[in-house]
Amino acid sequence: MSEVLKHMEYEAKHKVKLKLLYLIKNENIVSLTH
């Protein structure tokens, strides 16, 4: 069971990281266009 929880935690962290990278990219694009 703990292995499943670890995997879920890893997935969540990975998704958060991707979301942050996506937001940062969008911010950079917005700042470049303005």
N, C-alpha and C positions, 0 to 999 in steps of 0.2 A: 504493500500500500504506500509506503513512504517513497518508493521509486516513482510511483505515479504522481505523487504530490510534487516531488522534485522536478519531474518532467513538466508538469503544469506551470510551476513557478518559473522554470527556464523559458518556456514558451511565452509567458506573460512578460517577462523582462525583455525578451527579444522583440516582442511586438511594440513595447513601449519605446525601445531604442529606435526601431524603424520609424515609429510615428514622430519621434523627436527629430530624426534626420530629415524626414519629409517636411516637417514644419520649418526647420532651419533652411532647407533648400528653397521653400516657398518664400520665406522672409528675404532671402538673398535676391531672388528673382524680383520681388516687389521693390526692394530698395534699389535695384539696378534700373528698373523701368521708370522710377520716379526721380 
